[in-house]
Amino acid sequence: MFAVLKTGGKQYKVQSGDMLRVERIAADAGEKVQFNEVLMIGGDKPVVGAPLVDGAAVQAEVVDQVKGDKVIKFVKRRRKHGSQRTVGHRQKLTLLRVTEILEKGGDTSGVKAAIGTGSAGAVPVAETAATAKPKKAAKSEKKAAPTKAAKAEPGADDLKALSGVGPALEKKLHAAGVTTFAQIAAWTEDDIAAMDEQLSFKGRIEREGWVEQAKELAKG
């Protein structure tokens, strides 16, 4: 029997005993986690979800937290910044061993749901309706909070001076707590990757060369 699960925006076909590398899961080595987004169960009687298979789950043991192979990419800055540079990135991954595929009962197994490090606030499928309601209320509060944070604080820099940043994107940065060039200039590779994931920038920070621009703008 095999299953097709979804995590980190990707799909994986797995069987019991398979070793799997997925985008980083918030769990320690030795912990048991459960993937509740199962798209298909294969075998003698295949079941295809619409889009998910009700009650199905894939359980796995976390072997280690690792990094993928280094990927080299070439960044060319546009507009007034004409310099070029080559940068590298190593994706944070979690190494798993698939232990069990559940056709039913995944929603009552009690095993910790596998949640990616960039999926803060995600509600595991195994939770009951009673516990889910408070989470929905909390989510509404979180949505309301960025409206206040979007207003530039006293002493904040005009982030629209960065290439590709308009009023809408500046508000998103303010909501994420980024208000000055000095903050951006101090970003590390991990900070850039986290901000890319949080605000769905898809590589824009490195593509536009924000860190280098911020260093220059912070000077004067």
Backbone as JSON Lines, residues from 0, in Angstrom:
{"i":0,"aa":"M","n":[0.85,-1.2,0.0],"ca":[0.0,0.0,0.0],"c":[0.89,1.25,0.0]}
{"i":1,"aa":"F","n":[0.46,2.25,-0.73],"ca":[1.19,3.51,-0.76],"c":[0.22,4.66,-0.56]}
{"i":2,"aa":"A","n":[0.78,5.82,-0.3],"ca":[-0.05,7.03,-0.14],"c":[0.64,8.19,-0.83]}
{"i":3,"aa":"V","n":[-0.16,9.17,-1.24],"ca":[0.36,10.42,-1.79],"c":[-0.01,11.52,-0.8]}
{"i":4,"aa":"L","n":[1.01,12.12,-0.2],"ca":[0.78,13.16,0.79],"c":[1.27,14.51,0.28]}
{"i":5,"aa":"K","n":[0.79,15.56,0.93],"ca":[1.18,16.92,0.54],"c":[1.76,17.63,1.75]}
{"i":6,"aa":"T","n":[2.94,18.23,1.57],"ca":[3.56,19.04,2.63],"c":[4.53,20.02,1.99]}
{"i":7,"aa":"G","n":[4.59,21.22,2.54],"ca":[5.51,22.22,2.0],"c":[5.21,22.61,0.57]}
{"i":8,"aa":"G","n":[3.96,22.46,0.14],"ca":[3.59,22.8,-1.23],"c":[3.98,21.76,-2.26]}
{"i":9,"aa":"K","n":[4.46,20.6,-1.81],"ca":[4.88,19.53,-2.72],"c":[4.14,18.25,-2.39]}
{"i":10,"aa":"Q","n":[4.12,17.31,-3.36],"ca":[3.46,16.03,-3.17],"c":[4.5,14.91,-3.2]}
{"i":11,"aa":"Y","n":[4.29,13.9,-2.34],"ca":[5.24,12.8,-2.24],"c":[4.47,11.47,-2.23]}
{"i":12,"aa":"K","n":[4.95,10.51,-3.01],"ca":[4.4,9.16,-2.99],"c":[5.26,8.33,-2.03]}
{"i":13,"aa":"V","n":[4.66,7.77,-0.99],"ca":[5.43,7.08,0.04],"c":[4.83,5.72,0.38]}
{"i":14,"aa":"Q","n":[5.71,4.85,0.91],"ca":[5.3,3.55,1.46],"c":[5.92,3.42,2.84]}
{"i":15,"aa":"S","n":[5.41,2.5,3.62],"ca":[5.95,2.26,4.95],"c":[7.42,1.85,4.84]}
{"i":16,"aa":"G","n":[8.28,2.52,5.63],"ca":[9.71,2.23,5.6],"c":[10.52,3.17,4.74]}
{"i":17,"aa":"D","n":[9.86,3.98,3.91],"ca":[10.57,4.92,3.03],"c":[11.27,6.01,3.84]}
{"i":18,"aa":"M","n":[12.46,6.43,3.36],"ca":[13.13,7.6,3.9],"c":[12.76,8.78,3.01]}
{"i":19,"aa":"L","n":[12.42,9.91,3.65],"ca":[11.87,11.04,2.91],"c":[12.48,12.34,3.41]}
{"i":20,"aa":"R","n":[12.84,13.23,2.48],"ca":[13.31,14.58,2.85],"c":[12.26,15.59,2.42]}
{"i":21,"aa":"V","n":[11.74,16.34,3.4],"ca":[10.71,17.34,3.11],"c":[11.16,18.68,3.66]}
{"i":22,"aa":"E","n":[10.45,19.76,3.28],"ca":[10.76,21.07,3.83],"c":[10.58,21.03,5.34]}
{"i":23,"aa":"R","n":[11.43,21.78,6.07],"ca":[11.59,21.61,7.51],"c":[10.27,21.57,8.27]}
{"i":24,"aa":"I","n":[10.17,20.53,9.14],"ca":[9.02,20.34,10.03],"c":[9.43,20.78,11.43]}
{"i":25,"aa":"A","n":[8.5,21.38,12.15],"ca":[8.78,21.83,13.51],"c":[8.71,20.63,14.46]}
{"i":26,"aa":"A","n":[9.8,19.86,14.53],"ca":[9.86,18.68,15.4],"c":[11.32,18.31,15.62]}
{"i":27,"aa":"D","n":[11.59,17.64,16.73],"ca":[12.95,17.22,17.06],"c":[13.2,15.79,16.58]}
{"i":28,"aa":"A","n":[14.49,15.44,16.45],"ca":[14.86,14.08,16.05],"c":[14.3,13.08,17.06]}
{"i":29,"aa":"G","n":[13.71,11.99,16.55],"ca":[13.12,10.97,17.41],"c":[11.63,11.15,17.62]}
{"i":30,"aa":"E","n":[11.1,12.33,17.33],"ca":[9.66,12.59,17.5],"c":[8.86,11.9,16.4]}
{"i":31,"aa":"K","n":[7.64,11.56,16.72],"ca":[6.71,10.98,15.74],"c":[5.73,12.05,15.3]}
{"i":32,"aa":"V","n":[5.57,12.22,14.0],"ca":[4.65,13.22,13.46],"c":[3.68,12.57,12.49]}
{"i":33,"aa":"Q","n":[2.62,13.28,12.2],"ca":[1.58,12.75,11.31],"c":[1.21,13.76,10.23]}
{"i":34,"aa":"F","n":[1.19,13.3,8.98],"ca":[0.77,14.13,7.85],"c":[-0.71,13.84,7.59]}
{"i":35,"aa":"N","n":[-1.53,14.88,7.74],"ca":[-2.98,14.71,7.58],"c":[-3.48,15.05,6.19]}
{"i":36,"aa":"E","n":[-2.64,15.69,5.38],"ca":[-3.06,16.04,4.01],"c":[-2.69,14.89,3.07]}
{"i":37,"aa":"V","n":[-3.54,13.9,2.99],"ca":[-3.33,12.72,2.14],"c":[-4.26,12.82,0.94]}
{"i":38,"aa":"L","n":[-3.67,12.85,-0.24],"ca":[-4.44,13.05,-1.47],"c":[-4.94,11.73,-2.07]}
{"i":39,"aa":"M","n":[-4.21,10.64,-1.75],"ca":[-4.58,9.35,-2.35],"c":[-4.04,8.21,-1.52]}
{"i":40,"aa":"I","n":[-4.8,7.14,-1.43],"ca":[-4.35,5.87,-0.85],"c":[-4.37,4.84,-1.96]}
{"i":41,"aa":"G","n":[-3.23,4.21,-2.22],"ca":[-3.14,3.22,-3.29],"c":[-3.06,1.81,-2.74]}
{"i":42,"aa":"G","n":[-3.41,0.83,-3.56],"ca":[-3.36,-0.57,-3.15],"c":[-4.4,-1.36,-3.91]}
{"i":43,"aa":"D","n":[-4.95,-2.39,-3.26],"ca":[-5.97,-3.21,-3.92],"c":[-7.23,-2.41,-4.23]}
{"i":44,"aa":"K","n":[-7.58,-1.5,-3.31],"ca":[-8.76,-0.65,-3.52],"c":[-8.33,0.81,-3.38]}
{"i":45,"aa":"P","n":[-7.82,1.41,-4.45],"ca":[-7.33,2.8,-4.38],"c":[-8.45,3.76,-4.0]}
{"i":46,"aa":"V","n":[-8.08,4.77,-3.22],"ca":[-9.03,5.82,-2.83],"c":[-8.41,7.16,-3.18]}
{"i":47,"aa":"V","n":[-9.13,7.96,-3.96],"ca":[-8.65,9.28,-4.36],"c":[-9.46,10.34,-3.61]}
{"i":48,"aa":"G","n":[-8.78,11.28,-2.97],"ca":[-9.46,12.3,-2.19],"c":[-10.08,13.38,-3.03]}
{"i":49,"aa":"A","n":[-10.92,14.2,-2.41],"ca":[-11.59,15.28,-3.12],"c":[-11.57,16.58,-2.3]}
{"i":50,"aa":"P","n":[-10.42,17.23,-2.06],"ca":[-9.1,16.79,-2.53],"c":[-8.39,15.85,-1.57]}
{"i":51,"aa":"L","n":[-8.83,15.75,-0.28],"ca":[-8.16,14.91,0.7],"c":[-8.99,13.67,1.0]}
{"i":52,"aa":"V","n":[-8.3,12.6,1.4],"ca":[-8.98,11.37,1.8],"c":[-9.38,11.51,3.27]}
{"i":53,"aa":"D","n":[-10.68,11.44,3.55],"ca":[-11.18,11.62,4.92],"c":[-10.61,10.57,5.86]}
{"i":54,"aa":"G","n":[-10.04,11.03,6.99],"ca":[-9.54,10.12,8.0],"c":[-8.2,9.49,7.72]}
{"i":55,"aa":"A","n":[-7.66,9.68,6.51],"ca":[-6.37,9.07,6.15],"c":[-5.22,9.91,6.69]}
{"i":56,"aa":"A","n":[-4.1,9.25,6.97],"ca":[-2.94,9.96,7.49],"c":[-1.69,9.13,7.23]}
{"i":57,"aa":"V","n":[-0.55,9.8,7.25],"ca":[0.75,9.12,7.12],"c":[1.58,9.5,8.34]}
{"i":58,"aa":"Q","n":[2.03,8.5,9.09],"ca":[2.83,8.75,10.27],"c":[4.31,8.47,9.96]}
{"i":59,"aa":"A","n":[5.17,9.29,10.55],"ca":[6.61,9.15,10.28],"c":[7.41,9.55,11.51]}
{"i":60,"aa":"E","n":[8.63,9.04,11.58],"ca":[9.55,9.39,12.67],"c":[10.6,10.35,12.14]}
{"i":61,"aa":"V","n":[10.86,11.43,12.88],"ca":[11.87,12.41,12.48],"c":[13.24,11.82,12.77]}
{"i":62,"aa":"V","n":[14.06,11.68,11.72],"ca":[15.41,11.13,11.87],"c":[16.4,12.24,12.19]}
{"i":63,"aa":"D","n":[16.3,13.36,11.45],"ca":[17.26,14.46,11.68],"c":[16.77,15.71,10.96]}
{"i":64,"aa":"Q","n":[17.29,16.87,11.42],"ca":[17.07,18.14,10.72],"c":[18.34,18.41,9.91]}
{"i":65,"aa":"V","n":[18.22,18.55,8.6],"ca":[19.38,18.67,7.73],"c":[19.24,19.87,6.79]}
{"i":66,"aa":"K","n":[20.26,20.07,5.97],"ca":[20.2,21.09,4.93],"c":[20.44,20.43,3.57]}
{"i":67,"aa":"G","n":[19.77,20.93,2.55],"ca":[19.94,20.39,1.21],"c":[21.25,20.83,0.6]}
{"i":68,"aa":"D","n":[21.51,20.35,-0.63],"ca":[22.72,20.74,-1.34],"c":[22.7,22.22,-1.64]}
{"i":69,"aa":"K","n":[23.88,22.83,-1.67],"ca":[23.96,24.25,-1.93],"c":[23.58,24.56,-3.38]}
{"i":70,"aa":"V","n":[22.67,25.48,-3.54],"ca":[22.22,25.9,-4.87],"c":[22.81,27.28,-5.16]}
{"i":71,"aa":"I","n":[23.52,27.39,-6.26],"ca":[24.14,28.65,-6.64],"c":[23.24,29.35,-7.66]}
{"i":72,"aa":"K","n":[22.96,30.63,-7.42],"ca":[22.18,31.39,-8.39],"c":[22.82,32.75,-8.62]}
{"i":73,"aa":"F","n":[22.61,33.27,-9.8],"ca":[23.21,34.52,-10.23],"c":[22.18,35.63,-10.1]}
{"i":74,"aa":"V","n":[22.55,36.7,-9.42],"ca":[21.63,37.82,-9.19],"c":[22.11,39.05,-9.96]}
{"i":75,"aa":"K","n":[21.25,39.6,-10.79],"ca":[21.57,40.81,-11.53],"c":[20.6,41.9,-11.09]}
{"i":76,"aa":"R","n":[21.11,42.99,-10.61],"ca":[20.25,44.07,-10.13],"c":[19.84,44.98,-11.29]}
{"i":77,"aa":"R","n":[18.64,45.44,-11.23],"ca":[18.12,46.3,-12.3],"c":[18.18,47.76,-11.89]}
{"i":78,"aa":"R","n":[17.72,48.59,-12.8],"ca":[17.64,50.03,-12.6],"c":[19.01,50.62,-12.28]}
{"i":79,"aa":"K","n":[19.08,51.47,-11.24],"ca":[20.32,52.2,-11.0],"c":[21.42,51.33,-10.39]}
{"i":80,"aa":"H","n":[21.05,50.15,-9.89],"ca":[22.05,49.28,-9.29],"c":[22.46,48.23,-10.34]}
{"i":81,"aa":"G","n":[23.58,48.45,-11.0],"ca":[23.95,47.6,-12.11],"c":[24.95,46.51,-11.78]}
{"i":82,"aa":"S","n":[25.4,46.39,-10.53],"ca":[26.39,45.37,-10.19],"c":[25.75,43.98,-10.19]}
{"i":83,"aa":"Q","n":[26.6,42.98,-10.26],"ca":[26.14,41.61,-10.33],"c":[26.88,40.78,-9.27]}
{"i":84,"aa":"R","n":[26.23,39.71,-8.79],"ca":[26.89,38.85,-7.82],"c":[26.3,37.45,-7.87]}
{"i":85,"aa":"T","n":[27.04,36.48,-7.34],"ca":[26.58,35.1,-7.28],"c":[26.34,34.75,-5.82]}
{"i":86,"aa":"V","n":[25.18,34.19,-5.51],"ca":[24.86,33.84,-4.13],"c":[24.48,32.37,-4.05]}
{"i":87,"aa":"G","n":[24.59,31.81,-2.85],"ca":[24.23,30.42,-2.64],"c":[23.15,30.28,-1.59]}
{"i":88,"aa":"H","n":[22.43,29.16,-1.64],"ca":[21.37,28.92,-0.66],"c":[21.29,27.43,-0.39]}
{"i":89,"aa":"R","n":[21.11,27.06,0.91],"ca":[20.9,25.67,1.29],"c":[19.55,25.56,1.99]}
{"i":90,"aa":"Q","n":[18.64,24.85,1.38],"ca":[17.28,24.72,1.92],"c":[17.29,23.87,3.19]}
{"i":91,"aa":"K","n":[16.57,24.34,4.21],"ca":[16.44,23.57,5.45],"c":[15.42,22.45,5.23]}
{"i":92,"aa":"L","n":[15.82,21.22,5.57],"ca":[14.99,20.05,5.32],"c":[14.88,19.19,6.58]}
{"i":93,"aa":"T","n":[13.87,18.33,6.59],"ca":[13.7,17.35,7.66],"c":[13.76,15.96,7.05]}
{"i":94,"aa":"L","n":[14.61,15.1,7.62],"ca":[14.74,13.72,7.16],"c":[13.8,12.83,7.98]}
{"i":95,"aa":"L","n":[12.91,12.11,7.29],"ca":[11.87,11.31,7.95],"c":[11.95,9.85,7.53]}
{"i":96,"aa":"R","n":[11.45,8.98,8.41],"ca":[11.23,7.58,8.06],"c":[9.74,7.29,8.21]}
{"i":97,"aa":"V","n":[9.09,6.91,7.11],"ca":[7.66,6.62,7.15],"c":[7.43,5.34,7.93]}
{"i":98,"aa":"T","n":[6.58,5.41,8.95],"ca":[6.34,4.25,9.83],"c":[5.01,3.57,9.56]}
{"i":99,"aa":"E","n":[3.99,4.35,9.19],"ca":[2.67,3.75,9.03],"c":[1.77,4.6,8.15]}
{"i":100,"aa":"I","n":[0.94,3.92,7.36],"ca":[-0.06,4.6,6.53],"c":[-1.44,4.2,7.06]}
{"i":101,"aa":"L","n":[-2.21,5.19,7.48],"ca":[-3.54,4.93,8.03],"c":[-4.61,5.26,6.99]}
{"i":102,"aa":"E","n":[-5.43,4.25,6.66],"ca":[-6.54,4.51,5.73],"c":[-7.69,5.23,6.45]}
{"i":103,"aa":"K","n":[-7.82,4.94,7.76],"ca":[-8.87,5.57,8.57],"c":[-8.32,5.83,9.97]}
{"i":104,"aa":"G","n":[-8.99,6.73,10.7],"ca":[-8.64,6.97,12.09],"c":[-7.51,7.96,12.31]}
{"i":105,"aa":"G","n":[-7.03,8.6,11.26],"ca":[-5.95,9.56,11.41],"c":[-6.36,10.77,12.23]}
{"i":106,"aa":"D","n":[-7.66,11.12,12.16],"ca":[-8.13,12.29,12.88],"c":[-8.3,12.05,14.38]}
{"i":107,"aa":"T","n":[-8.16,10.8,14.81],"ca":[-8.29,10.5,16.24],"c":[-7.06,9.78,16.8]}
{"i":108,"aa":"S","n":[-5.97,9.78,16.05],"ca":[-4.78,9.04,16.47],"c":[-4.05,9.69,17.64]}
{"i":109,"aa":"G","n":[-4.17,11.03,17.75],"ca":[-3.5,11.75,18.83],"c":[-2.04,12.05,18.56]}
{"i":110,"aa":"V","n":[-1.53,11.67,17.39],"ca":[-0.13,11.93,17.05],"c":[0.03,13.38,16.6]}
{"i":111,"aa":"K","n":[1.12,14.0,16.99],"ca":[1.4,15.4,16.66],"c":[1.37,15.62,15.15]}
{"i":112,"aa":"A","n":[0.63,16.63,14.69],"ca":[0.55,16.94,13.27],"c":[1.86,17.54,12.78]}
{"i":113,"aa":"A","n":[2.28,17.16,11.58],"ca":[3.5,17.68,10.98],"c":[3.23,19.07,10.43]}
{"i":114,"aa":"I","n":[3.82,20.1,11.06],"ca":[3.6,21.48,10.65],"c":[4.93,22.08,10.25]}
{"i":115,"aa":"G","n":[5.0,22.7,9.08],"ca":[6.23,23.32,8.62],"c":[6.58,24.52,9.47]}
{"i":116,"aa":"T","n":[7.89,24.87,9.5],"ca":[8.33,26.0,10.31],"c":[7.78,27.32,9.8]}
{"i":117,"aa":"G","n":[7.33,27.36,8.53],"ca":[6.75,28.59,8.0],"c":[5.24,28.61,8.05]}
{"i":118,"aa":"S","n":[4.63,27.63,8.74],"ca":[3.17,27.51,8.79],"c":[2.64,27.84,10.17]}
{"i":119,"aa":"A","n":[3.11,28.91,10.76],"ca":[2.67,29.28,12.11],"c":[1.18,29.51,12.12]}
{"i":120,"aa":"G","n":[0.52,28.98,13.13],"ca":[-0.92,29.19,13.27],"c":[-1.77,28.17,12.55]}
{"i":121,"aa":"A","n":[-1.12,27.19,11.85],"ca":[-1.9,26.18,11.15],"c":[-2.61,25.29,12.15]}
{"i":122,"aa":"V","n":[-3.85,24.9,11.84],"ca":[-4.64,24.08,12.75],"c":[-4.59,22.65,12.28]}
{"i":123,"aa":"P","n":[-4.06,21.68,13.07],"ca":[-4.0,20.28,12.67],"c":[-5.39,19.73,12.4]}
{"i":124,"aa":"V","n":[-5.48,18.8,11.42],"ca":[-6.76,18.21,11.07],"c":[-7.33,17.41,12.23]}
{"i":125,"aa":"A","n":[-6.44,16.86,13.09],"ca":[-6.9,15.98,14.17],"c":[-7.65,16.72,15.27]}
{"i":126,"aa":"E","n":[-7.66,18.04,15.27],"ca":[-8.33,18.78,16.33],"c":[-9.84,18.7,16.19]}
{"i":127,"aa":"T","n":[-10.52,18.78,17.29],"ca":[-11.98,18.71,17.27],"c":[-12.57,20.07,16.96]}
{"i":128,"aa":"A","n":[-13.87,20.07,16.66],"ca":[-14.55,21.34,16.35],"c":[-14.55,22.26,17.55]}
{"i":129,"aa":"A","n":[-14.6,21.69,18.75],"ca":[-14.65,22.5,19.97],"c":[-13.37,23.29,20.17]}
{"i":130,"aa":"T","n":[-12.21,22.64,19.85],"ca":[-10.93,23.33,20.03],"c":[-10.63,24.23,18.85]}
{"i":131,"aa":"A","n":[-11.25,23.96,17.7],"ca":[-10.96,24.76,16.51],"c":[-11.58,26.15,16.58]}
{"i":132,"aa":"K","n":[-12.72,26.3,17.26],"ca":[-13.41,27.59,17.32],"c":[-12.56,28.69,17.93]}
{"i":133,"aa":"P","n":[-11.91,28.45,19.09],"ca":[-11.06,29.51,19.65],"c":[-9.93,29.89,18.73]}
{"i":134,"aa":"K","n":[-9.41,28.91,17.97],"ca":[-8.33,29.2,17.04],"c":[-8.8,30.15,15.94]}
{"i":135,"aa":"K","n":[-10.04,29.95,15.48],"ca":[-10.57,30.83,14.44],"c":[-10.68,32.25,14.95]}
{"i":136,"aa":"A","n":[-11.1,32.4,16.21],"ca":[-11.2,33.73,16.8],"c":[-9.82,34.36,16.9]}
{"i":137,"aa":"A","n":[-8.83,33.56,17.29],"ca":[-7.46,34.08,17.41],"c":[-6.94,34.49,16.04]}
{"i":138,"aa":"K","n":[-7.31,33.71,15.01],"ca":[-6.86,34.03,13.66],"c":[-7.43,35.36,13.21]}
{"i":139,"aa":"S","n":[-8.69,35.64,13.57],"ca":[-9.31,36.91,13.22],"c":[-8.59,38.07,13.87]}
{"i":140,"aa":"E","n":[-8.16,37.85,15.14],"ca":[-7.43,38.91,15.84],"c":[-6.1,39.17,15.16]}
{"i":141,"aa":"K","n":[-5.45,38.09,14.69],"ca":[-4.17,38.25,14.01],"c":[-4.33,39.02,12.71]}
{"i":142,"aa":"K","n":[-5.45,38.8,12.03],"ca":[-5.69,39.52,10.78],"c":[-5.9,41.0,11.04]}
{"i":143,"aa":"A","n":[-6.53,41.33,12.17],"ca":[-6.8,42.73,12.48],"c":[-5.55,43.46,12.93]}
{"i":144,"aa":"A","n":[-4.6,42.72,13.54],"ca":[-3.41,43.36,14.09],"c":[-2.55,44.07,13.04]}
{"i":145,"aa":"P","n":[-2.29,43.46,11.84],"ca":[-1.43,44.14,10.87],"c":[-1.92,45.52,10.45]}
{"i":146,"aa":"T","n":[-3.22,45.8,10.56],"ca":[-3.73,47.12,10.17],"c":[-3.08,48.21,11.0]}
{"i":147,"aa":"K","n":[-2.9,47.95,12.31],"ca":[-2.23,48.92,13.16],"c":[-0.74,48.95,12.89]}
{"i":148,"aa":"A","n":[-0.16,47.75,12.69],"ca":[1.28,47.68,12.49],"c":[1.69,48.28,11.15]}
{"i":149,"aa":"A","n":[0.76,48.33,10.19],"ca":[1.1,48.83,8.86],"c":[1.42,50.32,8.86]}
{"i":150,"aa":"K","n":[0.97,51.05,9.88],"ca":[1.25,52.48,9.95],"c":[2.71,52.69,10.35]}
{"i":151,"aa":"A","n":[3.4,53.52,9.61],"ca":[4.81,53.76,9.88],"c":[4.99,54.4,11.25]}
{"i":152,"aa":"E","n":[5.91,53.84,12.03],"ca":[6.19,54.38,13.35],"c":[7.1,55.59,13.23]}
{"i":153,"aa":"P","n":[7.15,56.45,14.25],"ca":[8.07,57.59,14.22],"c":[9.5,57.11,14.04]}
{"i":154,"aa":"G","n":[10.23,57.73,13.12],"ca":[11.61,57.33,12.87],"c":[11.76,56.24,11.82]}
{"i":155,"aa":"A","n":[10.63,55.77,11.28],"ca":[10.69,54.72,10.25],"c":[11.22,55.3,8.94]}
{"i":156,"aa":"D","n":[11.96,54.48,8.2],"ca":[12.49,54.9,6.9],"c":[11.45,54.71,5.8]}
{"i":157,"aa":"D","n":[11.65,55.42,4.69],"ca":[10.76,55.27,3.54],"c":[11.23,54.05,2.74]}
{"i":158,"aa":"L","n":[10.64,52.88,3.04],"ca":[11.08,51.63,2.41],"c":[10.77,51.59,0.92]}
{"i":159,"aa":"K","n":[9.96,52.53,0.45],"ca":[9.65,52.57,-0.99],"c":[10.87,52.97,-1.82]}
{"i":160,"aa":"A","n":[11.95,53.39,-1.15],"ca":[13.18,53.72,-1.86],"c":[13.88,52.46,-2.38]}
{"i":161,"aa":"L","n":[13.49,51.29,-1.86],"ca":[14.06,50.03,-2.33],"c":[13.43,49.63,-3.65]}
{"i":162,"aa":"S","n":[14.21,49.02,-4.52],"ca":[13.71,48.6,-5.83],"c":[12.55,47.62,-5.68]}
{"i":163,"aa":"G","n":[11.46,47.89,-6.38],"ca":[10.32,46.98,-6.38],"c":[9.38,47.12,-5.21]}
{"i":164,"aa":"V","n":[9.63,48.07,-4.3],"ca":[8.77,48.24,-3.12],"c":[7.82,49.41,-3.36]}
{"i":165,"aa":"G","n":[6.53,49.11,-3.35],"ca":[5.51,50.14,-3.48],"c":[4.77,50.3,-2.16]}
{"i":166,"aa":"P","n":[3.72,51.11,-2.12],"ca":[2.98,51.34,-0.88],"c":[2.42,50.05,-0.26]}
{"i":167,"aa":"A","n":[1.89,49.15,-1.11],"ca":[1.3,47.91,-0.59],"c":[2.36,47.02,0.05]}
{"i":168,"aa":"L","n":[3.5,46.89,-0.62],"ca":[4.57,46.04,-0.09],"c":[5.21,46.67,1.14]}
{"i":169,"aa":"E","n":[5.26,47.99,1.17],"ca":[5.8,48.68,2.35],"c":[4.92,48.38,3.57]}
{"i":170,"aa":"K","n":[3.59,48.36,3.38],"ca":[2.68,48.06,4.49],"c":[2.91,46.64,5.01]}
{"i":171,"aa":"K","n":[3.17,45.69,4.09],"ca":[3.43,44.32,4.5],"c":[4.71,44.24,5.33]}
{"i":172,"aa":"L","n":[5.72,44.98,4.93],"ca":[6.97,45.0,5.67],"c":[6.77,45.6,7.06]}
{"i":173,"aa":"H","n":[6.0,46.7,7.14],"ca":[5.71,47.3,8.44],"c":[4.96,46.3,9.33]}
{"i":174,"aa":"A","n":[4.01,45.57,8.72],"ca":[3.24,44.59,9.48],"c":[4.13,43.48,10.02]}
{"i":175,"aa":"A","n":[5.22,43.2,9.3],"ca":[6.16,42.16,9.74],"c":[7.19,42.72,10.71]}
{"i":176,"aa":"G","n":[7.07,44.01,11.06],"ca":[7.99,44.62,12.02],"c":[9.24,45.21,11.4]}
{"i":177,"aa":"V","n":[9.28,45.31,10.07],"ca":[10.44,45.88,9.38],"c":[10.12,47.32,9.01]}
{"i":178,"aa":"T","n":[10.83,48.27,9.62],"ca":[10.53,49.69,9.4],"c":[11.75,50.52,9.0]}
{"i":179,"aa":"T","n":[12.95,49.96,9.1],"ca":[14.16,50.75,8.82],"c":[15.08,50.02,7.86]}
{"i":180,"aa":"F","n":[15.92,50.81,7.17],"ca":[16.92,50.23,6.27],"c":[17.95,49.42,7.06]}
{"i":181,"aa":"A","n":[18.25,49.86,8.28],"ca":[19.25,49.18,9.1],"c":[18.84,47.73,9.39]}
{"i":182,"aa":"Q","n":[17.53,47.51,9.6],"ca":[17.05,46.15,9.84],"c":[17.31,45.26,8.63]}
{"i":183,"aa":"I","n":[16.99,45.77,7.44],"ca":[17.16,44.99,6.21],"c":[18.64,44.77,5.93]}
{"i":184,"aa":"A","n":[19.46,45.79,6.19],"ca":[20.9,45.67,5.93],"c":[21.53,44.58,6.79]}
{"i":185,"aa":"A","n":[20.93,44.28,7.93],"ca":[21.5,43.29,8.85],"c":[20.96,41.88,8.61]}
{"i":186,"aa":"W","n":[20.09,41.68,7.62],"ca":[19.52,40.36,7.37],"c":[20.59,39.35,6.97]}
{"i":187,"aa":"T","n":[20.47,38.13,7.5],"ca":[21.31,37.01,7.1],"c":[20.56,36.18,6.06]}
{"i":188,"aa":"E","n":[21.22,35.13,5.55],"ca":[20.56,34.27,4.57],"c":[19.31,33.63,5.17]}
{"i":189,"aa":"D","n":[19.39,33.23,6.45],"ca":[18.22,32.62,7.1],"c":[17.09,33.64,7.25]}
{"i":190,"aa":"D","n":[17.46,34.9,7.58],"ca":[16.44,35.95,7.71],"c":[15.73,36.18,6.37]}
{"i":191,"aa":"I","n":[16.53,36.19,5.29],"ca":[15.97,36.42,3.95],"c":[15.01,35.28,3.57]}
{"i":192,"aa":"A","n":[15.45,34.03,3.84],"ca":[14.6,32.87,3.52],"c":[13.3,32.91,4.32]}
{"i":193,"aa":"A","n":[13.4,33.29,5.61],"ca":[12.2,33.35,6.45],"c":[11.24,34.43,5.96]}
{"i":194,"aa":"M","n":[11.78,35.6,5.58],"ca":[10.93,36.69,5.11],"c":[10.31,36.35,3.75]}
{"i":195,"aa":"D","n":[11.08,35.66,2.87],"ca":[10.54,35.2,1.6],"c":[9.31,34.32,1.82]}
{"i":196,"aa":"E","n":[9.42,33.4,2.8],"ca":[8.33,32.47,3.07],"c":[7.16,33.16,3.76]}
{"i":197,"aa":"Q","n":[7.47,34.06,4.68],"ca":[6.4,34.74,5.44],"c":[5.55,35.62,4.56]}
{"i":198,"aa":"L","n":[6.18,36.34,3.64],"ca":[5.44,37.31,2.82],"c":[5.31,36.9,1.36]}
{"i":199,"aa":"S","n":[5.67,35.64,1.05],"ca":[5.56,35.11,-0.32],"c":[6.29,35.99,-1.33]}
{"i":200,"aa":"F","n":[7.54,36.35,-1.01],"ca":[8.33,37.19,-1.91],"c":[8.91,36.41,-3.08]}
{"i":201,"aa":"K","n":[9.09,35.1,-2.91],"ca":[9.6,34.22,-3.98],"c":[10.92,34.72,-4.56]}
{"i":202,"aa":"G","n":[11.89,35.0,-3.7],"ca":[13.22,35.38,-4.15],"c":[13.4,36.85,-4.49]}
{"i":203,"aa":"R","n":[12.36,37.67,-4.26],"ca":[12.45,39.08,-4.66],"c":[13.56,39.82,-3.92]}
{"i":204,"aa":"I","n":[13.77,39.47,-2.65],"ca":[14.76,40.19,-1.83],"c":[16.13,40.11,-2.47]}
{"i":205,"aa":"E","n":[16.55,38.89,-2.85],"ca":[17.86,38.72,-3.48],"c":[17.87,39.23,-4.91]}
{"i":206,"aa":"R","n":[16.74,39.04,-5.61],"ca":[16.65,39.47,-7.0],"c":[16.82,40.98,-7.13]}
{"i":207,"aa":"E","n":[16.21,41.72,-6.2],"ca":[16.26,43.18,-6.25],"c":[17.48,43.74,-5.51]}
{"i":208,"aa":"G","n":[18.16,42.9,-4.74],"ca":[19.33,43.36,-4.0],"c":[19.0,44.31,-2.87]}
{"i":209,"aa":"W","n":[17.97,43.98,-2.09],"ca":[17.52,44.88,-1.02],"c":[18.59,45.09,0.05]}
{"i":210,"aa":"V","n":[19.3,44.02,0.41],"ca":[20.27,44.15,1.49],"c":[21.36,45.16,1.13]}
{"i":211,"aa":"E","n":[21.88,45.07,-0.09],"ca":[22.92,46.01,-0.53],"c":[22.37,47.43,-0.64]}
{"i":212,"aa":"Q","n":[21.14,47.54,-1.17],"ca":[20.52,48.86,-1.28],"c":[20.3,49.47,0.11]}
{"i":213,"aa":"A","n":[19.84,48.63,1.04],"ca":[19.58,49.11,2.4],"c":[20.85,49.59,3.09]}
{"i":214,"aa":"K","n":[21.96,48.91,2.84],"ca":[23.24,49.33,3.43],"c":[23.62,50.73,2.95]}
{"i":215,"aa":"E","n":[23.43,50.98,1.65],"ca":[23.76,52.28,1.08],"c":[22.79,53.36,1.59]}
{"i":216,"aa":"L","n":[21.51,53.02,1.62],"ca":[20.51,53.99,2.07],"c":[20.64,54.31,3.56]}
{"i":217,"aa":"A","n":[21.07,53.33,4.35],"ca":[21.22,53.53,5.77],"c":[22.37,54.49,6.09]}
{"i":218,"aa":"K","n":[23.35,54.56,5.17],"ca":[24.5,55.45,5.39],"c":[24.11,56.92,5.26]}
{"i":219,"aa":"G","n":[23.12,57.19,4.42],"ca":[22.82,58.6,4.27],"c":[21.59,58.87,3.49]}
